[in-house]
Amino acid sequence: MGKRMRYGLLVPAFAALLVALAACGGGGASSNAVAAKGPIKIWLSNNAQEISWGKAVVKQWNKDHPKEQVKA
């Protein structure tokens, strides 16, 4: 599988993860999370392969979404 195809699969998966995390919460908190604006910070695993994958996904996301930047 080529590098471009991997990113084509990973970026939507990462976006879905961000949406799912934003929707977590109880009651009115979930609607507040969906409407929230501000920096997005995520933690990466301490596994070297997962860190490499996470940094690549964040880099591609930030390139494709200049108004929705993620920091890892």
CHARMM-style PDB file with segment names, atoms N, HN, CA, C and O in Angstrom:
ATOM      1  N   MET     1       0.852  -1.164   0.000  1.00  0.00      PROA
ATOM      2  CA  MET     1       0.000   0.000   0.000  1.00  0.00      PROA
ATOM      3  C   MET     1       0.902   1.231   0.000  1.00  0.00      PROA
ATOM      4  O   MET     1       1.841   1.317   0.791  1.00  0.00      PROA
ATOM      5  N   GLY     2       0.618   2.175  -0.879  1.00  0.00      PROA
ATOM      6  HN  GLY     2      -0.144   2.105  -1.522  1.00  0.00      PROA
ATOM      7  CA  GLY     2       1.443   3.360  -0.999  1.00  0.00      PROA
ATOM      8  C   GLY     2       1.232   4.340   0.147  1.00  0.00      PROA
ATOM      9  O   GLY     2       0.226   4.291   0.855  1.00  0.00      PROA
ATOM     10  N   LYS     3       2.206   5.231   0.312  1.00  0.00      PROA
ATOM     11  HN  LYS     3       3.023   5.270  -0.263  1.00  0.00      PROA
ATOM     12  CA  LYS     3       2.156   6.216   1.384  1.00  0.00      PROA
ATOM     13  C   LYS     3       0.917   7.100   1.263  1.00  0.00      PROA
ATOM     14  O   LYS     3       0.260   7.386   2.263  1.00  0.00      PROA
ATOM     15  N   ARG     4       0.600   7.531   0.056  1.00  0.00      PROA
ATOM     16  HN  ARG     4       1.134   7.300  -0.757  1.00  0.00      PROA
ATOM     17  CA  ARG     4      -0.558   8.400  -0.165  1.00  0.00      PROA
ATOM     18  C   ARG     4      -1.859   7.683   0.206  1.00  0.00      PROA
ATOM     19  O   ARG     4      -2.761   8.287   0.787  1.00  0.00      PROA
ATOM     20  N   MET     5      -1.952   6.402  -0.129  1.00  0.00      PROA
ATOM     21  HN  MET     5      -1.220   5.911  -0.601  1.00  0.00      PROA
ATOM     22  CA  MET     5      -3.161   5.644   0.171  1.00  0.00      PROA
ATOM     23  C   MET     5      -3.313   5.455   1.679  1.00  0.00      PROA
ATOM     24  O   MET     5      -4.422   5.529   2.208  1.00  0.00      PROA
ATOM     25  N   ARG     6      -2.187   5.208   2.377  1.00  0.00      PROA
ATOM     26  HN  ARG     6      -1.286   5.148   1.948  1.00  0.00      PROA
ATOM     27  CA  ARG     6      -2.241   5.056   3.836  1.00  0.00      PROA
ATOM     28  C   ARG     6      -2.770   6.325   4.480  1.00  0.00      PROA
ATOM     29  O   ARG     6      -3.626   6.265   5.362  1.00  0.00      PROA
ATOM     30  N   TYR     7      -2.264   7.480   4.045  1.00  0.00      PROA
ATOM     31  HN  TYR     7      -1.569   7.529   3.328  1.00  0.00      PROA
ATOM     32  CA  TYR     7      -2.747   8.743   4.594  1.00  0.00      PROA
ATOM     33  C   TYR     7      -4.208   8.948   4.241  1.00  0.00      PROA
ATOM     34  O   TYR     7      -4.966   9.503   5.036  1.00  0.00      PROA
ATOM     35  N   GLY     8      -4.611   8.508   3.061  1.00  0.00      PROA
ATOM     36  HN  GLY     8      -3.995   8.057   2.416  1.00  0.00      PROA
ATOM     37  CA  GLY     8      -6.005   8.633   2.652  1.00  0.00      PROA
ATOM     38  C   GLY     8      -6.921   7.835   3.562  1.00  0.00      PROA
ATOM     39  O   GLY     8      -8.088   8.189   3.730  1.00  0.00      PROA
ATOM     40  N   LEU     9      -6.413   6.772   4.146  1.00  0.00      PROA
ATOM     41  HN  LEU     9      -5.465   6.484   4.009  1.00  0.00      PROA
ATOM     42  CA  LEU     9      -7.197   5.958   5.079  1.00  0.00      PROA
ATOM     43  C   LEU     9      -7.059   6.445   6.518  1.00  0.00      PROA
ATOM     44  O   LEU     9      -8.016   6.376   7.289  1.00  0.00      PROA
ATOM     45  N   LEU    10      -5.887   6.931   6.882  1.00  0.00      PROA
ATOM     46  HN  LEU    10      -5.110   6.987   6.256  1.00  0.00      PROA
ATOM     47  CA  LEU    10      -5.632   7.312   8.263  1.00  0.00      PROA
ATOM     48  C   LEU    10      -6.271   8.639   8.646  1.00  0.00      PROA
ATOM     49  O   LEU    10      -6.794   8.780   9.751  1.00  0.00      PROA
ATOM     50  N   VAL    11      -6.234   9.599   7.753  1.00  0.00      PROA
ATOM     51  HN  VAL    11      -5.809   9.484   6.855  1.00  0.00      PROA
ATOM     52  CA  VAL    11      -6.775  10.917   8.092  1.00  0.00      PROA
ATOM     53  C   VAL    11      -8.270  10.851   8.406  1.00  0.00      PROA
ATOM     54  O   VAL    11      -8.691  11.429   9.408  1.00  0.00      PROA
ATOM     55  N   PRO    12      -9.101  10.169   7.590  1.00  0.00      PROA
ATOM     56  CA  PRO    12     -10.514  10.058   7.982  1.00  0.00      PROA
ATOM     57  C   PRO    12     -10.705   9.308   9.305  1.00  0.00      PROA
ATOM     58  O   PRO    12     -11.594   9.647  10.086  1.00  0.00      PROA
ATOM     59  N   ALA    13      -9.888   8.307   9.554  1.00  0.00      PROA
ATOM     60  HN  ALA    13      -9.166   8.031   8.920  1.00  0.00      PROA
ATOM     61  CA  ALA    13      -9.986   7.572  10.810  1.00  0.00      PROA
ATOM     62  C   ALA    13      -9.644   8.483  11.985  1.00  0.00      PROA
ATOM     63  O   ALA    13     -10.290   8.422  13.031  1.00  0.00      PROA
ATOM     64  N   PHE    14      -8.641   9.314  11.813  1.00  0.00      PROA
ATOM     65  HN  PHE    14      -8.117   9.363  10.963  1.00  0.00      PROA
ATOM     66  CA  PHE    14      -8.246  10.263  12.845  1.00  0.00      PROA
ATOM     67  C   PHE    14      -9.352  11.290  13.076  1.00  0.00      PROA
ATOM     68  O   PHE    14      -9.647  11.646  14.217  1.00  0.00      PROA
ATOM     69  N   ALA    15      -9.961  11.762  11.991  1.00  0.00      PROA
ATOM     70  HN  ALA    15      -9.722  11.472  11.064  1.00  0.00      PROA
ATOM     71  CA  ALA    15     -11.065  12.722  12.102  1.00  0.00      PROA
ATOM     72  C   ALA    15     -12.239  12.100  12.858  1.00  0.00      PROA
ATOM     73  O   ALA    15     -12.852  12.749  13.706  1.00  0.00      PROA
ATOM     74  N   ALA    16     -12.538  10.872  12.556  1.00  0.00      PROA
ATOM     75  HN  ALA    16     -12.040  10.344  11.868  1.00  0.00      PROA
ATOM     76  CA  ALA    16     -13.632  10.179  13.240  1.00  0.00      PROA
ATOM     77  C   ALA    16     -13.320  10.037  14.728  1.00  0.00      PROA
ATOM     78  O   ALA    16     -14.214  10.173  15.564  1.00  0.00      PROA
ATOM     79  N   LEU    17     -12.078   9.768  15.061  1.00  0.00      PROA
ATOM     80  HN  LEU    17     -11.352   9.657  14.382  1.00  0.00      PROA
ATOM     81  CA  LEU    17     -11.668   9.666  16.452  1.00  0.00      PROA
ATOM     82  C   LEU    17     -11.873  10.997  17.169  1.00  0.00      PROA
ATOM     83  O   LEU    17     -12.379  11.025  18.290  1.00  0.00      PROA
ATOM     84  N   LEU    18     -11.483  12.099  16.528  1.00  0.00      PROA
ATOM     85  HN  LEU    18     -11.072  12.076  15.617  1.00  0.00      PROA
ATOM     86  CA  LEU    18     -11.659  13.417  17.135  1.00  0.00      PROA
ATOM     87  C   LEU    18     -13.137  13.721  17.367  1.00  0.00      PROA
ATOM     88  O   LEU    18     -13.504  14.254  18.415  1.00  0.00      PROA
ATOM     89  N   VAL    19     -13.976  13.391  16.408  1.00  0.00      PROA
ATOM     90  HN  VAL    19     -13.678  12.959  15.557  1.00  0.00      PROA
ATOM     91  CA  VAL    19     -15.418  13.623  16.554  1.00  0.00      PROA
ATOM     92  C   VAL    19     -15.968  12.778  17.691  1.00  0.00      PROA
ATOM     93  O   VAL    19     -16.753  13.262  18.507  1.00  0.00      PROA
ATOM     94  N   ALA    20     -15.561  11.522  17.746  1.00  0.00      PROA
ATOM     95  HN  ALA    20     -14.924  11.128  17.083  1.00  0.00      PROA
ATOM     96  CA  ALA    20     -16.039  10.633  18.808  1.00  0.00      PROA
ATOM     97  C   ALA    20     -15.616  11.141  20.178  1.00  0.00      PROA
ATOM     98  O   ALA    20     -16.401  11.102  21.125  1.00  0.00      PROA
ATOM     99  N   LEU    21     -14.391  11.614  20.288  1.00  0.00      PROA
ATOM    100  HN  LEU    21     -13.754  11.647  19.518  1.00  0.00      PROA
ATOM    101  CA  LEU    21     -13.921  12.140  21.569  1.00  0.00      PROA
ATOM    102  C   LEU    21     -14.660  13.415  21.942  1.00  0.00      PROA
ATOM    103  O   LEU    21     -14.958  13.635  23.116  1.00  0.00      PROA
ATOM    104  N   ALA    22     -14.959  14.254  20.964  1.00  0.00      PROA
ATOM    105  HN  ALA    22     -14.718  14.076  20.010  1.00  0.00      PROA
ATOM    106  CA  ALA    22     -15.689  15.494  21.240  1.00  0.00      PROA
ATOM    107  C   ALA    22     -17.104  15.196  21.709  1.00  0.00      PROA
ATOM    108  O   ALA    22     -17.671  15.961  22.489  1.00  0.00      PROA
ATOM    109  N   ALA    23     -17.674  14.104  21.248  1.00  0.00      PROA
ATOM    110  HN  ALA    23     -17.214  13.483  20.614  1.00  0.00      PROA
ATOM    111  CA  ALA    23     -19.050  13.757  21.602  1.00  0.00      PROA
ATOM    112  C   ALA    23     -19.153  13.089  22.966  1.00  0.00      PROA
ATOM    113  O   ALA    23     -20.253  12.943  23.501  1.00  0.00      PROA
ATOM    114  N   CYS    24     -18.028  12.683  23.532  1.00  0.00      PROA
ATOM    115  HN  CYS    24     -17.135  12.802  23.098  1.00  0.00      PROA
ATOM    116  CA  CYS    24     -18.056  12.035  24.843  1.00  0.00      PROA
ATOM    117  C   CYS    24     -18.466  13.032  25.909  1.00  0.00      PROA
ATOM    118  O   CYS    24     -18.137  14.216  25.827  1.00  0.00      PROA
ATOM    119  N   GLY    25     -19.155  12.567  26.867  1.00  0.00      PROA
ATOM    120  HN  GLY    25     -19.422  11.606  26.933  1.00  0.00      PROA
ATOM    121  CA  GLY    25     -19.573  13.436  27.961  1.00  0.00      PROA
ATOM    122  C   GLY    25     -21.022  13.165  28.281  1.00  0.00      PROA
ATOM    123  O   GLY    25     -21.721  12.488  27.526  1.00  0.00      PROA
ATOM    124  N   GLY    26     -21.466  13.688  29.388  1.00  0.00      PROA
ATOM    125  HN  GLY    26     -20.899  14.238  30.001  1.00  0.00      PROA
ATOM    126  CA  GLY    26     -22.840  13.438  29.801  1.00  0.00      PROA
ATOM    127  C   GLY    26     -23.714  14.657  29.647  1.00  0.00      PROA
ATOM    128  O   GLY    26     -23.246  15.784  29.809  1.00  0.00      PROA
ATOM    129  N   GLY    27     -24.958  14.450  29.342  1.00  0.00      PROA
ATOM    130  HN  GLY    27     -25.338  13.535  29.211  1.00  0.00      PROA
ATOM    131  CA  GLY    27     -25.952  15.514  29.281  1.00  0.00      PROA
ATOM    132  C   GLY    27     -25.585  16.630  28.333  1.00  0.00      PROA
ATOM    133  O   GLY    27     -25.276  16.391  27.166  1.00  0.00      PROA
ATOM    134  N   GLY    28     -25.618  17.871  28.844  1.00  0.00      PROA
ATOM    135  HN  GLY    28     -25.869  18.065  29.792  1.00  0.00      PROA
ATOM    136  CA  GLY    28     -25.343  19.052  28.030  1.00  0.00      PROA
ATOM    137  C   GLY    28     -23.878  19.199  27.674  1.00  0.00      PROA
ATOM    138  O   GLY    28     -23.531  19.977  26.785  1.00  0.00      PROA
ATOM    139  N   ALA    29     -23.026  18.471  28.348  1.00  0.00      PROA
ATOM    140  HN  ALA    29     -23.308  17.839  29.070  1.00  0.00      PROA
ATOM    141  CA  ALA    29     -21.599  18.601  28.081  1.00  0.00      PROA
ATOM    142  C   ALA    29     -21.261  18.224  26.656  1.00  0.00      PROA
ATOM    143  O   ALA    29     -20.366  18.824  26.061  1.00  0.00      PROA
ATOM    144  N   SER    30     -21.960  17.236  26.085  1.00  0.00      PROA
ATOM    145  HN  SER    30     -22.687  16.748  26.568  1.00  0.00      PROA
ATOM    146  CA  SER    30     -21.633  16.816  24.728  1.00  0.00      PROA
ATOM    147  C   SER    30     -21.964  17.903  23.723  1.00  0.00      PROA
ATOM    148  O   SER    30     -21.219  18.082  22.760  1.00  0.00      PROA
ATOM    149  N   SER    31     -23.059  18.639  23.911  1.00  0.00      PROA
ATOM    150  HN  SER    31     -23.664  18.494  24.693  1.00  0.00      PROA
ATOM    151  CA  SER    31     -23.379  19.715  22.978  1.00  0.00      PROA
ATOM    152  C   SER    31     -22.375  20.849  23.127  1.00  0.00      PROA
ATOM    153  O   SER    31     -22.042  21.508  22.143  1.00  0.00      PROA
ATOM    154  N   ASN    32     -21.889  21.086  24.338  1.00  0.00      PROA
ATOM    155  HN  ASN    32     -22.160  20.550  25.138  1.00  0.00      PROA
ATOM    156  CA  ASN    32     -20.856  22.094  24.540  1.00  0.00      PROA
ATOM    157  C   ASN    32     -19.561  21.685  23.852  1.00  0.00      PROA
ATOM    158  O   ASN    32     -18.874  22.526  23.273  1.00  0.00      PROA
ATOM    159  N   ALA    33     -19.227  20.410  23.909  1.00  0.00      PROA
ATOM    160  HN  ALA    33     -19.785  19.727  24.380  1.00  0.00      PROA
ATOM    161  CA  ALA    33     -18.006  19.919  23.291  1.00  0.00      PROA
ATOM    162  C   ALA    33     -18.057  20.071  21.781  1.00  0.00      PROA
ATOM    163  O   ALA    33     -17.052  20.418  21.160  1.00  0.00      PROA
ATOM    164  N   VAL    34     -19.206  19.819  21.186  1.00  0.00      PROA
ATOM    165  HN  VAL    34     -20.022  19.537  21.691  1.00  0.00      PROA
ATOM    166  CA  VAL    34     -19.336  19.935  19.730  1.00  0.00      PROA
ATOM    167  C   VAL    34     -19.183  21.387  19.303  1.00  0.00      PROA
ATOM    168  O   VAL    34     -18.607  21.656  18.248  1.00  0.00      PROA
ATOM    169  N   ALA    35     -19.684  22.326  20.092  1.00  0.00      PROA
ATOM    170  HN  ALA    35     -20.151  22.107  20.949  1.00  0.00      PROA
ATOM    171  CA  ALA    35     -19.622  23.740  19.750  1.00  0.00      PROA
ATOM    172  C   ALA    35     -18.303  24.389  20.179  1.00  0.00      PROA
ATOM    173  O   ALA    35     -18.023  25.524  19.792  1.00  0.00      PROA
ATOM    174  N   ALA    36     -17.502  23.697  20.962  1.00  0.00      PROA
ATOM    175  HN  ALA    36     -17.729  22.775  21.277  1.00  0.00      PROA
ATOM    176  CA  ALA    36     -16.270  24.274  21.494  1.00  0.00      PROA
ATOM    177  C   ALA    36     -15.282  24.601  20.390  1.00  0.00      PROA
ATOM    178  O   ALA    36     -15.213  23.930  19.361  1.00  0.00      PROA
ATOM    179  N   LYS    37     -14.529  25.644  20.639  1.00  0.00      PROA
ATOM    180  HN  LYS    37     -14.585  26.189  21.475  1.00  0.00      PROA
ATOM    181  CA  LYS    37     -13.472  26.044  19.705  1.00  0.00      PROA
ATOM    182  C   LYS    37     -12.192  26.189  20.511  1.00  0.00      PROA
ATOM    183  O   LYS    37     -12.230  26.421  21.719  1.00  0.00      PROA
ATOM    184  N   GLY    38     -11.091  26.055  19.852  1.00  0.00      PROA
ATOM    185  HN  GLY    38     -11.060  25.867  18.870  1.00  0.00      PROA
ATOM    186  CA  GLY    38      -9.821  26.233  20.528  1.00  0.00      PROA
ATOM    187  C   GLY    38      -8.830  25.181  20.098  1.00  0.00      PROA
ATOM    188  O   GLY    38      -9.118  24.365  19.223  1.00  0.00      PROA
ATOM    189  N   PRO    39      -7.678  25.197  20.702  1.00  0.00      PROA
ATOM    190  CA  PRO    39      -6.634  24.246  20.304  1.00  0.00      PROA
ATOM    191  C   PRO    39      -7.032  22.805  20.634  1.00  0.00      PROA
ATOM    192  O   PRO    39      -7.720  22.540  21.620  1.00  0.00      PROA
ATOM    193  N   ILE    40      -6.589  21.906  19.799  1.00  0.00      PROA
ATOM    194  HN  ILE    40      -6.030  22.121  18.998  1.00  0.00      PROA
ATOM    195  CA  ILE    40      -6.829  20.476  19.996  1.00  0.00      PROA
ATOM    196  C   ILE    40      -5.492  19.855  20.387  1.00  0.00      PROA
ATOM    197  O   ILE    40      -4.522  19.930  19.634  1.00  0.00      PROA
ATOM    198  N   LYS    41      -5.447  19.251  21.552  1.00  0.00      PROA
ATOM    199  HN  LYS    41      -6.235  19.191  22.164  1.00  0.00      PROA
ATOM    200  CA  LYS    41      -4.222  18.594  22.019  1.00  0.00      PROA
ATOM    201  C   LYS    41      -4.533  17.127  22.238  1.00  0.00      PROA
ATOM    202  O   LYS    41      -5.553  16.779  22.832  1.00  0.00      PROA
ATOM    203  N   ILE    42      -3.646  16.268  21.754  1.00  0.00      PROA
ATOM    204  HN  ILE    42      -2.817  16.551  21.271  1.00  0.00      PROA
ATOM    205  CA  ILE    42      -3.797  14.833  21.962  1.00  0.00      PROA
ATOM    206  C   ILE    42      -2.505  14.273  22.548  1.00  0.00      PROA
ATOM    207  O   ILE    42      -1.428  14.839  22.365  1.00  0.00      PROA
ATOM    208  N   TRP    43      -2.631  13.167  23.244  1.00  0.00      PROA
ATOM    209  HN  TRP    43      -3.507  12.707  23.392  1.00  0.00      PROA
ATOM    210  CA  TRP    43      -1.476  12.444  23.744  1.00  0.00      PROA
ATOM    211  C   TRP    43      -1.270  11.232  22.867  1.00  0.00      PROA
ATOM    212  O   TRP    43      -2.220  10.572  22.447  1.00  0.00      PROA
ATOM    213  N   LEU    44      -0.015  10.957  22.602  1.00  0.00      PROA
ATOM    214  HN  LEU    44       0.756  11.494  22.943  1.00  0.00      PROA
ATOM    215  CA  LEU    44       0.335   9.771  21.826  1.00  0.00      PROA
ATOM    216  C   LEU    44       0.851   8.698  22.775  1.00  0.00      PROA
ATOM    217  O   LEU    44       1.300   8.987  23.884  1.00  0.00      PROA
ATOM    218  N   SER    45       0.776   7.480  22.323  1.00  0.00      PROA
ATOM    219  HN  SER    45       0.411   7.246  21.422  1.00  0.00      PROA
ATOM    220  CA  SER    45       1.284   6.344  23.085  1.00  0.00      PROA
ATOM    221  C   SER    45       2.788   6.496  23.289  1.00  0.00      PROA
ATOM    222  O   SER    45       3.416   7.335  22.644  1.00  0.00      PROA
ATOM    223  N   ASN    46       3.361   5.707  24.162  1.00  0.00      PROA
ATOM    224  HN  ASN    46       2.851   5.025  24.686  1.00  0.00      PROA
ATOM    225  CA  ASN    46       4.809   5.702  24.315  1.00  0.00      PROA
ATOM    226  C   ASN    46       5.466   4.615  23.461  1.00  0.00      PROA
ATOM    227  O   ASN    46       6.668   4.372  23.566  1.00  0.00      PROA
ATOM    228  N   ASN    47       4.660   3.963  22.612  1.00  0.00      PROA
ATOM    229  HN  ASN    47       3.683   4.160  22.527  1.00  0.00      PROA
ATOM    230  CA  ASN    47       5.162   2.954  21.689  1.00  0.00      PROA
ATOM    231  C   ASN    47       5.757   3.670  20.477  1.00  0.00      PROA
ATOM    232  O   ASN    47       5.083   4.506  19.875  1.00  0.00      PROA
ATOM    233  N   ALA    48       6.982   3.367  20.108  1.00  0.00      PROA
ATOM    234  HN  ALA    48       7.529   2.688  20.596  1.00  0.00      PROA
ATOM    235  CA  ALA    48       7.691   4.074  19.032  1.00  0.00      PROA
ATOM    236  C   ALA    48       6.921   4.042  17.707  1.00  0.00      PROA
ATOM    237  O   ALA    48       6.866   5.049  17.000  1.00  0.00      PROA
ATOM    238  N   GLN    49       6.334   2.904  17.371  1.00  0.00      PROA
ATOM    239  HN  GLN    49       6.379   2.086  17.944  1.00  0.00      PROA
ATOM    240  CA  GLN    49       5.591   2.806  16.112  1.00  0.00      PROA
ATOM    241  C   GLN    49       4.328   3.665  16.150  1.00  0.00      PROA
ATOM    242  O   GLN    49       3.988   4.309  15.157  1.00  0.00      PROA
ATOM    243  N   GLU    50       3.643   3.679  17.271  1.00  0.00      PROA
ATOM    244  HN  GLU    50       3.920   3.156  18.077  1.00  0.00      PROA
ATOM    245  CA  GLU    50       2.427   4.486  17.395  1.00  0.00      PROA
ATOM    246  C   GLU    50       2.748   5.973  17.421  1.00  0.00      PROA
ATOM    247  O   GLU    50       1.979   6.775  16.890  1.00  0.00      PROA
ATOM    248  N   ILE    51       3.854   6.353  18.018  1.00  0.00      PROA
ATOM    249  HN  ILE    51       4.478   5.702  18.449  1.00  0.00      PROA
ATOM    250  CA  ILE    51       4.277   7.748  18.015  1.00  0.00      PROA
ATOM    251  C   ILE    51       4.557   8.186  16.583  1.00  0.00      PROA
ATOM    252  O   ILE    51       4.125   9.259  16.164  1.00  0.00      PROA
ATOM    253  N   SER    52       5.273   7.366  15.840  1.00  0.00      PROA
ATOM    254  HN  SER    52       5.624   6.494  16.180  1.00  0.00      PROA
ATOM    255  CA  SER    52       5.574   7.671  14.442  1.00  0.00      PROA
ATOM    256  C   SER    52       4.293   7.819  13.628  1.00  0.00      PROA
ATOM    257  O   SER    52       4.150   8.764  12.852  1.00  0.00      PROA
ATOM    258  N   TRP    53       3.356   6.877  13.808  1.00  0.00      PROA
ATOM    259  HN  TRP    53       3.472   6.109  14.439  1.00  0.00      PROA
ATOM    260  CA  TRP    53       2.074   6.931  13.107  1.00  0.00      PROA
ATOM    261  C   TRP    53       1.292   8.181  13.507  1.00  0.00      PROA
ATOM    262  O   TRP    53       0.768   8.890  12.647  1.00  0.00      PROA
ATOM    263  N   GLY    54       1.214   8.450  14.807  1.00  0.00      PROA
ATOM    264  HN  GLY    54       1.639   7.874  15.506  1.00  0.00      PROA
ATOM    265  CA  GLY    54       0.467   9.596  15.302  1.00  0.00      PROA
ATOM    266  C   GLY    54       1.010  10.920  14.783  1.00  0.00      PROA
ATOM    267  O   GLY    54       0.241  11.801  14.401  1.00  0.00      PROA
ATOM    268  N   LYS    55       2.327  11.063  14.768  1.00  0.00      PROA
ATOM    269  HN  LYS    55       2.952  10.347  15.079  1.00  0.00      PROA
ATOM    270  CA  LYS    55       2.934  12.297  14.262  1.00  0.00      PROA
ATOM    271  C   LYS    55       2.641  12.480  12.779  1.00  0.00      PROA
ATOM    272  O   LYS    55       2.376  13.595  12.330  1.00  0.00      PROA
ATOM    273  N   ALA    56       2.686  11.389  12.016  1.00  0.00      PROA
ATOM    274  HN  ALA    56       2.902  10.483  12.381  1.00  0.00      PROA
ATOM    275  CA  ALA    56       2.396  11.469  10.586  1.00  0.00      PROA
ATOM    276  C   ALA    56       0.947  11.870  10.339  1.00  0.00      PROA
ATOM    277  O   ALA    56       0.668  12.681   9.457  1.00  0.00      PROA
ATOM    278  N   VAL    57       0.028  11.307  11.111  1.00  0.00      PROA
ATOM    279  HN  VAL    57       0.255  10.648  11.828  1.00  0.00      PROA
ATOM    280  CA  VAL    57      -1.389  11.630  10.955  1.00  0.00      PROA
ATOM    281  C   VAL    57      -1.645  13.085  11.344  1.00  0.00      PROA
ATOM    282  O   VAL    57      -2.364  13.798  10.643  1.00  0.00      PROA
ATOM    283  N   VAL    58      -1.060  13.527  12.457  1.00  0.00      PROA
ATOM    284  HN  VAL    58      -0.476  12.948  13.026  1.00  0.00      PROA
ATOM    285  CA  VAL    58      -1.230  14.918  12.889  1.00  0.00      PROA
ATOM    286  C   VAL    58      -0.670  15.870  11.836  1.00  0.00      PROA
ATOM    287  O   VAL    58      -1.295  16.882  11.518  1.00  0.00      PROA
ATOM    288  N   LYS    59       0.484  15.555  11.304  1.00  0.00      PROA
ATOM    289  HN  LYS    59       0.992  14.733  11.562  1.00  0.00      PROA
ATOM    290  CA  LYS    59       1.092  16.405  10.271  1.00  0.00      PROA
ATOM    291  C   LYS    59       0.185  16.516   9.051  1.00  0.00      PROA
ATOM    292  O   LYS    59      -0.016  17.612   8.527  1.00  0.00      PROA
ATOM    293  N   GLN    60      -0.359  15.404   8.600  1.00  0.00      PROA
ATOM    294  HN  GLN    60      -0.196  14.514   9.026  1.00  0.00      PROA
ATOM    295  CA  GLN    60      -1.248  15.414   7.431  1.00  0.00      PROA
ATOM    296  C   GLN    60      -2.545  16.154   7.753  1.00  0.00      PROA
ATOM    297  O   GLN    60      -3.032  16.936   6.937  1.00  0.00      PROA
ATOM    298  N   TRP    61      -3.105  15.913   8.933  1.00  0.00      PROA
ATOM    299  HN  TRP    61      -2.710  15.277   9.597  1.00  0.00      PROA
ATOM    300  CA  TRP    61      -4.336  16.606   9.340  1.00  0.00      PROA
ATOM    301  C   TRP    61      -4.116  18.119   9.326  1.00  0.00      PROA
ATOM    302  O   TRP    61      -4.917  18.864   8.761  1.00  0.00      PROA
ATOM    303  N   ASN    62      -3.020  18.568   9.953  1.00  0.00      PROA
ATOM    304  HN  ASN    62      -2.369  17.962  10.411  1.00  0.00      PROA
ATOM    305  CA  ASN    62      -2.739  19.995  10.025  1.00  0.00      PROA
ATOM    306  C   ASN    62      -2.540  20.603   8.643  1.00  0.00      PROA
ATOM    307  O   ASN    62      -2.909  21.753   8.408  1.00  0.00      PROA
ATOM    308  N   LYS    63      -1.965  19.841   7.744  1.00  0.00      PROA
ATOM    309  HN  LYS    63      -1.665  18.907   7.936  1.00  0.00      PROA
ATOM    310  CA  LYS    63      -1.779  20.311   6.371  1.00  0.00      PROA
ATOM    311  C   LYS    63      -3.145  20.473   5.683  1.00  0.00      PROA
ATOM    312  O   LYS    63      -3.371  21.456   4.977  1.00  0.00      PROA
ATOM    313  N   ASP    64      -4.033  19.527   5.887  1.00  0.00      PROA
ATOM    314  HN  ASP    64      -3.849  18.729   6.461  1.00  0.00      PROA
ATOM    315  CA  ASP    64      -5.339  19.534   5.225  1.00  0.00      PROA
ATOM    316  C   ASP    64      -6.368  20.423   5.909  1.00  0.00      PROA
ATOM    317  O   ASP    64      -7.365  20.789   5.286  1.00  0.00      PROA
ATOM    318  N   HSD    65      -6.156  20.781   7.171  1.00  0.00      PROA
ATOM    319  HN  HSD    65      -5.346  20.485   7.678  1.00  0.00      PROA
ATOM    320  CA  HSD    65      -7.123  21.559   7.957  1.00  0.00      PROA
ATOM    321  C   HSD    65      -6.415  22.708   8.673  1.00  0.00      PROA
ATOM    322  O   HSD    65      -6.215  22.646   9.886  1.00  0.00      PROA
ATOM    323  N   PRO    66      -6.035  23.754   7.941  1.00  0.00      PROA
ATOM    324  CA  PRO    66      -5.258  24.841   8.550  1.00  0.00      PROA
ATOM    325  C   PRO    66      -5.996  25.582   9.669  1.00  0.00      PROA
ATOM    326  O   PRO    66      -5.348  26.210  10.507  1.00  0.00      PROA
ATOM    327  N   LYS    67      -7.322  25.529   9.706  1.00  0.00      PROA
ATOM    328  HN  LYS    67      -7.849  25.020   9.025  1.00  0.00      PROA
ATOM    329  CA  LYS    67      -8.077  26.227  10.750  1.00  0.00      PROA
ATOM    330  C   LYS    67      -8.392  25.330  11.941  1.00  0.00      PROA
ATOM    331  O   LYS    67      -8.977  25.792  12.921  1.00  0.00      PROA
ATOM    332  N   GLU    68      -8.018  24.069  11.872  1.00  0.00      PROA
ATOM    333  HN  GLU    68      -7.544  23.694  11.076  1.00  0.00      PROA
ATOM    334  CA  GLU    68      -8.296  23.092  12.926  1.00  0.00      PROA
ATOM    335  C   GLU    68      -7.018  22.332  13.251  1.00  0.00      PROA
ATOM    336  O   GLU    68      -6.919  21.133  12.994  1.00  0.00      PROA
ATOM    337  N   GLN    69      -6.057  23.023  13.808  1.00  0.00      PROA
ATOM    338  HN  GLN    69      -6.137  23.998  14.017  1.00  0.00      PROA
ATOM    339  CA  GLN    69      -4.749  22.442  14.065  1.00  0.00      PROA
ATOM    340  C   GLN    69      -4.758  21.562  15.303  1.00  0.00      PROA
ATOM    341  O   GLN    69      -5.444  21.845  16.285  1.00  0.00      PROA
ATOM    342  N   VAL    70      -3.984  20.497  15.234  1.00  0.00      PROA
ATOM    343  HN  VAL    70      -3.427  20.268  14.437  1.00  0.00      PROA
ATOM    344  CA  VAL    70      -3.843  19.531  16.326  1.00  0.00      PROA
ATOM    345  C   VAL    70      -2.387  19.552  16.793  1.00  0.00      PROA
ATOM    346  O   VAL    70      -1.464  19.615  15.982  1.00  0.00      PROA
ATOM    347  N   LYS    71      -2.199  19.498  18.114  1.00  0.00      PROA
ATOM    348  HN  LYS    71      -2.949  19.447  18.773  1.00  0.00      PROA
ATOM    349  CA  LYS    71      -0.861  19.364  18.683  1.00  0.00      PROA
ATOM    350  C   LYS    71      -0.786  18.024  19.388  1.00  0.00      PROA
ATOM    351  O   LYS    71      -1.687  17.657  20.143  1.00  0.00      PROA
ATOM    352  N   ALA    72       0.281  17.305  19.142  1.00  0.00      PROA
ATOM    353  HN  ALA    72       1.013  17.604  18.529  1.00  0.00      PROA
ATOM    354  CA  ALA    72       0.467  16.001  19.775  1.00  0.00      PROA
ATOM    355  C   ALA    72       1.594  16.078  20.776  1.00  0.00      PROA
ATOM    356  OT1 ALA    72       1.914  15.080  21.422  1.00  0.00      PROA
TER     357      ALA     72
END
